[in-house]
Amino acid sequence: MAIFRLTKKFHFEMAHVLNFHEGACSNLHGHSYTLLVSVKGNVENKNLLPTTGMVMDFGMLKKIVNDEIISYFDHALVVHESMKSVLPTHAIFSKTVFVDYQPTSENILQDMALKIQQKLPENVELHHLILQETPDSFAEWWLNDNC
Ligand SMILES: [Zn+2]
């Protein structure tokens, strides 16, 4: 038995507004995000079937993150639900995601962690997430910090 971590990288474009924030981020703006998803698990026996010798299939991890995260946030405007009444109804806002938190990188990571954890196979745990908002700014969520 050996422990491994698998990491997959994703990219998405997202706009957000941090209302109540005192600074530039209170304006509507967007980022080209990079998300690193790392899972951890055992590899029981490397000599048996091709499906063993893996923590999980990279394709399965890709599908989970695409279905649960990327399709939801990519090219979306993400705002706090308190802004529902003030947003225009024009079609350019048709992919607006209302969330019950301020869409900071930290809060988005918390949301992503819960969504991914619910879909991972048994015996595979979400080890950490890294969300890169700008070339110089990252936020990280680690399981060990949150259990
Ligand atoms: Zn921002």
Backbone and ligand atoms as CSV (ligand in chain L), in Angstrom:
chain,resi,resn,atom,element,x,y,z
A,1,MET,N,N,0.843,-1.197,0.000
A,1,MET,CA,C,0.000,0.000,0.000
A,1,MET,C,C,0.883,1.254,0.000
A,2,ALA,N,N,0.489,2.213,-0.774
A,2,ALA,CA,C,1.230,3.481,-0.816
A,2,ALA,C,C,0.232,4.619,-0.984
A,3,ILE,N,N,0.604,5.768,-0.462
A,3,ILE,CA,C,-0.265,6.946,-0.531
A,3,ILE,C,C,0.221,7.858,-1.660
A,4,PHE,N,N,-0.734,8.313,-2.454
A,4,PHE,CA,C,-0.402,9.239,-3.540
A,4,PHE,C,C,-1.356,10.426,-3.532
A,5,ARG,N,N,-0.880,11.518,-4.107
A,5,ARG,CA,C,-1.742,12.674,-4.361
A,5,ARG,C,C,-1.780,12.904,-5.861
A,6,LEU,N,N,-2.971,13.139,-6.368
A,6,LEU,CA,C,-3.152,13.482,-7.783
A,6,LEU,C,C,-3.616,14.925,-7.864
A,7,THR,N,N,-3.089,15.645,-8.841
A,7,THR,CA,C,-3.486,17.044,-8.996
A,7,THR,C,C,-3.879,17.309,-10.432
A,8,LYS,N,N,-4.979,18.021,-10.588
A,8,LYS,CA,C,-5.408,18.425,-11.921
A,8,LYS,C,C,-5.643,19.934,-11.924
A,9,LYS,N,N,-5.318,20.550,-13.073
A,9,LYS,CA,C,-5.389,22.007,-13.203
A,9,LYS,C,C,-6.567,22.384,-14.096
A,10,PHE,N,N,-7.288,23.410,-13.713
A,10,PHE,CA,C,-8.451,23.892,-14.472
A,10,PHE,C,C,-8.334,25.404,-14.645
A,11,HIS,N,N,-8.987,25.894,-15.695
A,11,HIS,CA,C,-9.008,27.337,-15.961
A,11,HIS,C,C,-10.446,27.772,-16.200
A,12,PHE,N,N,-10.803,28.918,-15.664
A,12,PHE,CA,C,-12.131,29.461,-15.956
A,12,PHE,C,C,-12.110,30.980,-15.812
A,13,GLU,N,N,-13.081,31.607,-16.475
A,13,GLU,CA,C,-13.225,33.067,-16.442
A,13,GLU,C,C,-14.449,33.384,-15.602
A,14,MET,N,N,-14.318,34.313,-14.696
A,14,MET,CA,C,-15.449,34.622,-13.828
A,14,MET,C,C,-15.428,36.090,-13.429
A,15,ALA,N,N,-16.606,36.698,-13.423
A,15,ALA,CA,C,-16.737,38.072,-12.933
A,15,ALA,C,C,-17.357,38.027,-11.541
A,16,HIS,N,N,-17.019,38.982,-10.729
A,16,HIS,CA,C,-17.664,39.065,-9.422
A,16,HIS,C,C,-17.685,40.506,-8.936
A,17,VAL,N,N,-18.438,40.694,-7.891
A,17,VAL,CA,C,-18.529,41.988,-7.214
A,17,VAL,C,C,-18.449,41.696,-5.726
A,18,LEU,N,N,-17.586,42.408,-5.036
A,18,LEU,CA,C,-17.559,42.277,-3.577
A,18,LEU,C,C,-18.237,43.517,-3.009
A,19,ASN,N,N,-19.560,43.474,-2.965
A,19,ASN,CA,C,-20.256,44.631,-2.405
A,19,ASN,C,C,-19.943,44.698,-0.907
A,20,PHE,N,N,-19.984,45.839,-0.361
A,20,PHE,CA,C,-19.593,46.131,1.025
A,20,PHE,C,C,-18.078,46.178,1.204
A,21,HIS,N,N,-17.332,45.835,0.142
A,21,HIS,CA,C,-15.878,45.896,0.240
A,21,HIS,C,C,-15.433,47.334,-0.016
A,22,GLU,N,N,-14.504,47.817,0.780
A,22,GLU,CA,C,-14.014,49.174,0.573
A,22,GLU,C,C,-12.755,49.114,-0.278
A,23,GLY,N,N,-12.923,49.197,-1.577
A,23,GLY,CA,C,-11.780,49.136,-2.464
A,23,GLY,C,C,-12.235,48.814,-3.865
A,24,ALA,N,N,-11.253,48.588,-4.749
A,24,ALA,CA,C,-11.544,48.392,-6.174
A,24,ALA,C,C,-12.445,47.175,-6.415
A,25,CYS,N,N,-12.382,46.176,-5.551
A,25,CYS,CA,C,-13.146,44.940,-5.769
A,25,CYS,C,C,-14.644,45.121,-5.542
A,26,SER,N,N,-15.070,46.317,-5.107
A,26,SER,CA,C,-16.509,46.556,-5.005
A,26,SER,C,C,-17.098,46.883,-6.374
A,27,ASN,N,N,-16.241,47.071,-7.389
A,27,ASN,CA,C,-16.693,47.288,-8.764
A,27,ASN,C,C,-16.807,45.948,-9.481
A,28,LEU,N,N,-17.724,45.890,-10.446
A,28,LEU,CA,C,-17.847,44.691,-11.276
A,28,LEU,C,C,-16.544,44.494,-12.056
A,29,HIS,N,N,-15.915,43.333,-11.907
A,29,HIS,CA,C,-14.664,43.030,-12.601
A,29,HIS,C,C,-14.513,41.518,-12.690
A,30,GLY,N,N,-13.534,41.078,-13.475
A,30,GLY,CA,C,-13.378,39.640,-13.650
A,30,GLY,C,C,-11.940,39.196,-13.528
A,31,HIS,N,N,-11.787,37.869,-13.457
A,31,HIS,CA,C,-10.461,37.261,-13.366
A,31,HIS,C,C,-10.402,36.040,-14.270
A,32,SER,N,N,-9.206,35.731,-14.737
A,32,SER,CA,C,-8.944,34.435,-15.363
A,32,SER,C,C,-8.367,33.556,-14.265
A,33,TYR,N,N,-9.217,32.676,-13.723
A,33,TYR,CA,C,-8.816,31.866,-12.570
A,33,TYR,C,C,-8.115,30.585,-13.016
A,34,THR,N,N,-7.166,30.159,-12.215
A,34,THR,CA,C,-6.604,28.812,-12.330
A,34,THR,C,C,-6.895,28.090,-11.021
A,35,LEU,N,N,-7.416,26.879,-11.147
A,35,LEU,CA,C,-7.755,26.086,-9.966
A,35,LEU,C,C,-6.964,24.781,-9.992
A,36,LEU,N,N,-6.251,24.508,-8.899
A,36,LEU,CA,C,-5.558,23.224,-8.748
A,36,LEU,C,C,-6.333,22.381,-7.753
A,37,VAL,N,N,-6.686,21.170,-8.169
A,37,VAL,CA,C,-7.453,20.258,-7.312
A,37,VAL,C,C,-6.571,19.049,-7.016
A,38,SER,N,N,-6.285,18.823,-5.736
A,38,SER,CA,C,-5.434,17.694,-5.347
A,38,SER,C,C,-6.210,16.725,-4.471
A,39,VAL,N,N,-6.197,15.466,-4.865
A,39,VAL,CA,C,-6.851,14.428,-4.072
A,39,VAL,C,C,-5.794,13.455,-3.574
A,40,LYS,N,N,-6.162,12.699,-2.545
A,40,LYS,CA,C,-5.211,11.789,-1.912
A,40,LYS,C,C,-5.880,10.440,-1.686
A,41,GLY,N,N,-5.134,9.368,-1.916
A,41,GLY,CA,C,-5.697,8.050,-1.651
A,41,GLY,C,C,-4.626,6.978,-1.675
A,42,ASN,N,N,-5.067,5.772,-1.369
A,42,ASN,CA,C,-4.188,4.602,-1.361
A,42,ASN,C,C,-4.163,3.934,-2.717
A,43,VAL,N,N,-3.054,3.382,-3.069
A,43,VAL,CA,C,-3.003,2.447,-4.186
A,43,VAL,C,C,-2.695,1.092,-3.562
A,44,GLU,N,N,-3.671,0.186,-3.652
A,44,GLU,CA,C,-3.584,-1.064,-2.904
A,44,GLU,C,C,-2.633,-2.065,-3.551
A,45,ASN,N,N,-2.775,-2.248,-4.838
A,45,ASN,CA,C,-1.995,-3.305,-5.477
A,45,ASN,C,C,-1.690,-2.906,-6.913
A,46,LYS,N,N,-0.433,-2.673,-7.194
A,46,LYS,CA,C,-0.077,-2.167,-8.515
A,46,LYS,C,C,0.013,-3.263,-9.571
A,47,ASN,N,N,-0.180,-4.508,-9.170
A,47,ASN,CA,C,0.041,-5.593,-10.122
A,47,ASN,C,C,-1.237,-6.204,-10.691
A,48,LEU,N,N,-2.387,-5.736,-10.261
A,48,LEU,CA,C,-3.625,-6.374,-10.706
A,48,LEU,C,C,-4.193,-5.682,-11.936
A,49,LEU,N,N,-5.481,-5.408,-11.924
A,49,LEU,CA,C,-6.153,-4.853,-13.093
A,49,LEU,C,C,-5.706,-3.413,-13.347
A,50,PRO,N,N,-5.869,-2.946,-14.582
A,50,PRO,CA,C,-5.474,-1.558,-14.873
A,50,PRO,C,C,-6.217,-0.542,-14.012
A,51,THR,N,N,-7.410,-0.896,-13.558
A,51,THR,CA,C,-8.157,0.059,-12.739
A,51,THR,C,C,-7.589,0.147,-11.328
A,52,THR,N,N,-6.811,-0.850,-10.937
A,52,THR,CA,C,-6.088,-0.692,-9.679
A,52,THR,C,C,-4.774,-0.006,-10.034
A,53,GLY,N,N,-3.979,0.282,-9.066
A,53,GLY,CA,C,-2.758,1.023,-9.378
A,53,GLY,C,C,-3.044,2.496,-9.596
A,54,MET,N,N,-4.282,2.905,-9.265
A,54,MET,CA,C,-4.653,4.322,-9.388
A,54,MET,C,C,-5.352,4.756,-8.112
A,55,VAL,N,N,-5.123,6.006,-7.724
A,55,VAL,CA,C,-5.951,6.595,-6.671
A,55,VAL,C,C,-7.362,6.774,-7.225
A,56,MET,N,N,-7.434,7.386,-8.391
A,56,MET,CA,C,-8.666,7.472,-9.170
A,56,MET,C,C,-8.270,7.866,-10.587
A,57,ASP,N,N,-9.170,7.649,-11.524
A,57,ASP,CA,C,-8.887,8.007,-12.913
A,57,ASP,C,C,-8.866,9.533,-13.043
A,58,PHE,N,N,-7.842,10.076,-13.694
A,58,PHE,CA,C,-7.789,11.530,-13.910
A,58,PHE,C,C,-9.046,12.020,-14.640
A,59,GLY,N,N,-9.554,11.182,-15.547
A,59,GLY,CA,C,-10.755,11.556,-16.294
A,59,GLY,C,C,-11.964,11.722,-15.399
A,60,MET,N,N,-12.037,10.873,-14.372
A,60,MET,CA,C,-13.154,10.978,-13.423
A,60,MET,C,C,-13.033,12.265,-12.607
A,61,LEU,N,N,-11.816,12.591,-12.191
A,61,LEU,CA,C,-11.604,13.829,-11.439
A,61,LEU,C,C,-11.964,15.041,-12.309
A,62,LYS,N,N,-11.554,14.985,-13.570
A,62,LYS,CA,C,-11.866,16.078,-14.501
A,62,LYS,C,C,-13.376,16.243,-14.642
A,63,LYS,N,N,-14.091,15.132,-14.784
A,63,LYS,CA,C,-15.547,15.205,-14.957
A,63,LYS,C,C,-16.230,15.780,-13.705
A,64,ILE,N,N,-15.785,15.349,-12.536
A,64,ILE,CA,C,-16.380,15.848,-11.291
A,64,ILE,C,C,-16.197,17.371,-11.194
A,65,VAL,N,N,-14.973,17.837,-11.438
A,65,VAL,CA,C,-14.702,19.270,-11.278
A,65,VAL,C,C,-15.399,20.073,-12.383
A,66,ASN,N,N,-15.405,19.542,-13.597
A,66,ASN,CA,C,-16.116,20.247,-14.676
A,66,ASN,C,C,-17.616,20.336,-14.385
A,67,ASP,N,N,-18.207,19.223,-13.950
A,67,ASP,CA,C,-19.660,19.208,-13.702
A,67,ASP,C,C,-20.053,20.070,-12.508
A,68,GLU,N,N,-19.275,19.993,-11.434
A,68,GLU,CA,C,-19.662,20.638,-10.173
A,68,GLU,C,C,-19.183,22.082,-10.058
A,69,ILE,N,N,-18.076,22.406,-10.722
A,69,ILE,CA,C,-17.446,23.715,-10.502
A,69,ILE,C,C,-17.368,24.545,-11.781
A,70,ILE,N,N,-16.699,24.007,-12.781
A,70,ILE,CA,C,-16.378,24.822,-13.960
A,70,ILE,C,C,-17.642,25.216,-14.721
A,71,SER,N,N,-18.548,24.271,-14.936
A,71,SER,CA,C,-19.766,24.592,-15.693
A,71,SER,C,C,-20.610,25.624,-14.937
A,72,TYR,N,N,-20.468,25.645,-13.654
A,72,TYR,CA,C,-21.239,26.539,-12.789
A,72,TYR,C,C,-20.651,27.953,-12.784
A,73,PHE,N,N,-19.335,28.061,-12.663
A,73,PHE,CA,C,-18.691,29.365,-12.484
A,73,PHE,C,C,-18.122,29.972,-13.768
A,74,ASP,N,N,-17.831,29.156,-14.781
A,74,ASP,CA,C,-17.133,29.690,-15.958
A,74,ASP,C,C,-18.021,30.669,-16.728
A,75,HIS,N,N,-17.471,31.830,-17.035
A,75,HIS,CA,C,-18.188,32.905,-17.742
A,75,HIS,C,C,-19.458,33.318,-17.023
A,76,ALA,N,N,-19.430,33.226,-15.710
A,76,ALA,CA,C,-20.579,33.663,-14.904
A,76,ALA,C,C,-20.209,34.946,-14.160
A,77,LEU,N,N,-21.254,35.667,-13.811
A,77,LEU,CA,C,-21.118,36.770,-12.856
A,77,LEU,C,C,-21.568,36.215,-11.520
A,78,VAL,N,N,-20.709,36.258,-10.525
A,78,VAL,CA,C,-21.019,35.681,-9.216
A,78,VAL,C,C,-21.143,36.818,-8.204
A,79,VAL,N,N,-22.315,36.902,-7.601
A,79,VAL,CA,C,-22.584,37.989,-6.664
A,79,VAL,C,C,-23.356,37.463,-5.455
A,80,HIS,N,N,-23.299,38.237,-4.395
A,80,HIS,CA,C,-24.071,37.902,-3.195
A,80,HIS,C,C,-25.563,38.030,-3.492
A,81,GLU,N,N,-26.357,37.157,-2.871
A,81,GLU,CA,C,-27.795,37.112,-3.164
A,81,GLU,C,C,-28.521,38.416,-2.813
A,82,SER,N,N,-27.898,39.257,-1.992
A,82,SER,CA,C,-28.534,40.534,-1.651
A,82,SER,C,C,-28.599,41.472,-2.859
A,83,MET,N,N,-27.879,41.144,-3.946
A,83,MET,CA,C,-27.865,41.997,-5.138
A,83,MET,C,C,-28.928,41.610,-6.163
A,84,LYS,N,N,-29.735,40.602,-5.837
A,84,LYS,CA,C,-30.747,40.122,-6.780
A,84,LYS,C,C,-31.636,41.247,-7.284
A,85,SER,N,N,-32.067,42.102,-6.406
A,85,SER,CA,C,-33.047,43.119,-6.785
A,85,SER,C,C,-32.424,44.284,-7.565
A,86,VAL,N,N,-31.118,44.447,-7.513
A,86,VAL,CA,C,-30.512,45.606,-8.183
A,86,VAL,C,C,-29.894,45.269,-9.536
A,87,LEU,N,N,-29.772,43.978,-9.866
A,87,LEU,CA,C,-29.154,43.619,-11.145
A,87,LEU,C,C,-30.143,43.774,-12.287
A,88,PRO,N,N,-29.683,44.322,-13.415
A,88,PRO,CA,C,-30.571,44.438,-14.576
A,88,PRO,C,C,-30.965,43.054,-15.099
A,89,THR,N,N,-32.036,43.021,-15.858
A,89,THR,CA,C,-32.540,41.736,-16.368
A,89,THR,C,C,-32.086,41.467,-17.807
A,90,HIS,N,N,-31.194,42.287,-18.322
A,90,HIS,CA,C,-30.698,42.102,-19.695
A,90,HIS,C,C,-30.046,40.723,-19.854
A,91,ALA,N,N,-30.095,40.194,-21.083
A,91,ALA,CA,C,-29.566,38.853,-21.352
A,91,ALA,C,C,-28.077,38.709,-21.025
A,92,ILE,N,N,-27.327,39.820,-21.058
A,92,ILE,CA,C,-25.899,39.688,-20.744
A,92,ILE,C,C,-25.676,39.255,-19.292
A,93,PHE,N,N,-26.722,39.358,-18.487
A,93,PHE,CA,C,-26.615,38.905,-17.090
A,93,PHE,C,C,-27.270,37.539,-16.881
A,94,SER,N,N,-27.555,36.837,-17.993
A,94,SER,CA,C,-28.315,35.580,-17.862
A,94,SER,C,C,-27.534,34.509,-17.105
A,95,LYS,N,N,-26.203,34.574,-17.137
A,95,LYS,CA,C,-25.456,33.600,-16.334
A,95,LYS,C,C,-24.937,34.299,-15.075
A,96,THR,N,N,-25.860,34.678,-14.239
A,96,THR,CA,C,-25.506,35.244,-12.948
A,96,THR,C,C,-25.753,34.184,-11.887
A,97,VAL,N,N,-24.743,33.963,-11.059
A,97,VAL,CA,C,-24.851,32.985,-9.977
A,97,VAL,C,C,-24.954,33.759,-8.666
A,98,PHE,N,N,-26.077,33.586,-7.981
A,98,PHE,CA,C,-26.260,34.236,-6.682
A,98,PHE,C,C,-25.834,33.264,-5.586
A,99,VAL,N,N,-24.979,33.733,-4.724
A,99,VAL,CA,C,-24.469,32.875,-3.646
A,99,VAL,C,C,-24.770,33.534,-2.295
A,100,ASP,N,N,-24.779,32.732,-1.241
A,100,ASP,CA,C,-25.106,33.265,0.083
A,100,ASP,C,C,-23.846,33.676,0.850
A,101,TYR,N,N,-22.794,33.994,0.083
A,101,TYR,CA,C,-21.543,34.470,0.682
A,101,TYR,C,C,-20.943,35.537,-0.225
A,102,GLN,N,N,-20.043,36.344,0.295
A,102,GLN,CA,C,-19.303,37.274,-0.560
A,102,GLN,C,C,-18.350,36.437,-1.418
A,103,PRO,N,N,-18.368,36.623,-2.748
A,103,PRO,CA,C,-17.573,35.731,-3.611
A,103,PRO,C,C,-16.075,36.062,-3.621
A,104,THR,N,N,-15.474,36.037,-2.461
A,104,THR,CA,C,-14.016,36.141,-2.344
A,104,THR,C,C,-13.407,34.791,-2.723
A,105,SER,N,N,-12.134,34.780,-2.994
A,105,SER,CA,C,-11.468,33.504,-3.298
A,105,SER,C,C,-11.627,32.522,-2.140
A,106,GLU,N,N,-11.537,33.026,-0.919
A,106,GLU,CA,C,-11.650,32.148,0.245
A,106,GLU,C,C,-13.028,31.475,0.304
A,107,ASN,N,N,-14.081,32.290,0.161
A,107,ASN,CA,C,-15.435,31.731,0.239
A,107,ASN,C,C,-15.750,30.819,-0.944
A,108,ILE,N,N,-15.241,31.183,-2.123
A,108,ILE,CA,C,-15.460,30.330,-3.298
A,108,ILE,C,C,-14.769,28.978,-3.083
A,109,LEU,N,N,-13.570,28.999,-2.506
A,109,LEU,CA,C,-12.860,27.742,-2.234
A,109,LEU,C,C,-13.632,26.855,-1.266
A,110,GLN,N,N,-14.212,27.475,-0.242
A,110,GLN,CA,C,-15.003,26.696,0.725
A,110,GLN,C,C,-16.175,26.011,0.021
A,111,ASP,N,N,-16.855,26.751,-0.839
A,111,ASP,CA,C,-17.972,26.222,-1.618
A,111,ASP,C,C,-17.494,25.086,-2.530
A,112,MET,N,N,-16.380,25.309,-3.223
A,112,MET,CA,C,-15.841,24.286,-4.129
A,112,MET,C,C,-15.464,23.022,-3.366
A,113,ALA,N,N,-14.835,23.191,-2.210
A,113,ALA,CA,C,-14.393,22.034,-1.432
A,113,ALA,C,C,-15.586,21.147,-1.073
A,114,LEU,N,N,-16.669,21.754,-0.616
A,114,LEU,CA,C,-17.853,20.976,-0.239
A,114,LEU,C,C,-18.418,20.241,-1.446
A,115,LYS,N,N,-18.510,20.946,-2.567
A,115,LYS,CA,C,-19.103,20.336,-3.775
A,115,LYS,C,C,-18.243,19.165,-4.281
A,116,ILE,N,N,-16.932,19.333,-4.281
A,116,ILE,CA,C,-16.056,18.258,-4.781
A,116,ILE,C,C,-16.060,17.081,-3.812
A,117,GLN,N,N,-16.001,17.371,-2.513
A,117,GLN,CA,C,-15.975,16.286,-1.518
A,117,GLN,C,C,-17.191,15.374,-1.638
A,118,GLN,N,N,-18.344,15.949,-1.972
A,118,GLN,CA,C,-19.570,15.142,-2.067
A,118,GLN,C,C,-19.538,14.175,-3.238
A,119,LYS,N,N,-18.671,14.394,-4.206
A,119,LYS,CA,C,-18.678,13.574,-5.422
A,119,LYS,C,C,-17.492,12.612,-5.529
A,120,LEU,N,N,-16.508,12.747,-4.649
A,120,LEU,CA,C,-15.330,11.885,-4.759
A,120,LEU,C,C,-15.686,10.455,-4.366
A,121,PRO,N,N,-15.037,9.472,-5.007
A,121,PRO,CA,C,-15.281,8.078,-4.626
A,121,PRO,C,C,-14.848,7.824,-3.177
A,122,GLU,N,N,-15.388,6.745,-2.637
A,122,GLU,CA,C,-15.002,6.349,-1.283
A,122,GLU,C,C,-13.477,6.138,-1.248
A,123,ASN,N,N,-12.868,6.418,-0.158
A,123,ASN,CA,C,-11.424,6.219,0.037
A,123,ASN,C,C,-10.540,7.226,-0.708
A,124,VAL,N,N,-11.147,8.203,-1.365
A,124,VAL,CA,C,-10.360,9.280,-1.967
A,124,VAL,C,C,-10.772,10.564,-1.270
A,125,GLU,N,N,-9.813,11.294,-0.741
A,125,GLU,CA,C,-10.169,12.537,-0.054
A,125,GLU,C,C,-9.603,13.746,-0.789
A,126,LEU,N,N,-10.320,14.851,-0.649
A,126,LEU,CA,C,-9.834,16.103,-1.213
A,126,LEU,C,C,-8.706,16.590,-0.320
A,127,HIS,N,N,-7.509,16.686,-0.856
A,127,HIS,CA,C,-6.348,17.038,-0.037
A,127,HIS,C,C,-6.182,18.551,0.073
A,128,HIS,N,N,-6.207,19.249,-1.083
A,128,HIS,CA,C,-6.184,20.708,-1.049
A,128,HIS,C,C,-6.630,21.297,-2.370
A,129,LEU,N,N,-6.999,22.559,-2.305
A,129,LEU,CA,C,-7.368,23.340,-3.486
A,129,LEU,C,C,-6.533,24.613,-3.471
A,130,ILE,N,N,-6.086,25.020,-4.643
A,130,ILE,CA,C,-5.394,26.304,-4.777
A,130,ILE,C,C,-6.093,27.091,-5.879
A,131,LEU,N,N,-6.536,28.271,-5.545
A,131,LEU,CA,C,-7.233,29.115,-6.506
A,131,LEU,C,C,-6.376,30.346,-6.770
A,132,GLN,N,N,-5.973,30.490,-8.022
A,132,GLN,CA,C,-5.142,31.625,-8.419
A,132,GLN,C,C,-6.039,32.666,-9.076
A,133,GLU,N,N,-6.099,33.830,-8.452
A,133,GLU,CA,C,-6.996,34.882,-8.934
A,133,GLU,C,C,-6.285,35.823,-9.903
A,134,THR,N,N,-5.044,36.120,-9.614
A,134,THR,CA,C,-4.207,36.938,-10.497
A,134,THR,C,C,-2.849,36.239,-10.592
A,135,PRO,N,N,-1.971,36.698,-11.494
A,135,PRO,CA,C,-0.656,36.044,-11.581
A,135,PRO,C,C,0.101,36.028,-10.249
A,136,ASP,N,N,-0.238,36.951,-9.352
A,136,ASP,CA,C,0.520,37.064,-8.100
A,136,ASP,C,C,-0.262,36.673,-6.852
A,137,SER,N,N,-1.522,36.294,-6.995
A,137,SER,CA,C,-2.357,36.073,-5.800
A,137,SER,C,C,-3.041,34.710,-5.829
A,138,PHE,N,N,-2.832,33.942,-4.768
A,138,PHE,CA,C,-3.413,32.612,-4.609
A,138,PHE,C,C,-4.158,32.556,-3.283
A,139,ALA,N,N,-5.204,31.755,-3.249
A,139,ALA,CA,C,-5.814,31.370,-1.974
A,139,ALA,C,C,-5.786,29.845,-1.927
A,140,GLU,N,N,-5.630,29.298,-0.735
A,140,GLU,CA,C,-5.528,27.845,-0.600
A,140,GLU,C,C,-6.490,27.342,0.453
A,141,TRP,N,N,-7.060,26.171,0.197
A,141,TRP,CA,C,-7.877,25.432,1.171
A,141,TRP,C,C,-7.214,24.071,1.332
A,142,TRP,N,N,-6.876,23.709,2.568
A,142,TRP,CA,C,-6.256,22.412,2.851
A,142,TRP,C,C,-7.142,21.659,3.833
A,143,LEU,N,N,-7.379,20.386,3.546
A,143,LEU,CA,C,-8.204,19.562,4.439
A,143,LEU,C,C,-7.649,19.577,5.859
A,144,ASN,N,N,-6.313,19.440,5.970
A,144,ASN,CA,C,-5.696,19.367,7.301
A,144,ASN,C,C,-5.945,20.609,8.146
A,145,ASP,N,N,-6.183,21.746,7.484
A,145,ASP,CA,C,-6.449,22.974,8.224
A,145,ASP,C,C,-7.899,23.058,8.656
A,146,ASN,N,N,-8.744,22.202,8.094
A,146,ASN,CA,C,-10.199,22.364,8.255
A,146,ASN,C,C,-10.890,21.131,8.814
A,147,CYS,N,N,-10.163,20.290,9.531
A,147,CYS,CA,C,-10.829,19.125,10.129
A,147,CYS,C,C,-10.480,19.027,11.602
L,1,ZN,ZN,ZN,-11.817,40.124,-7.930
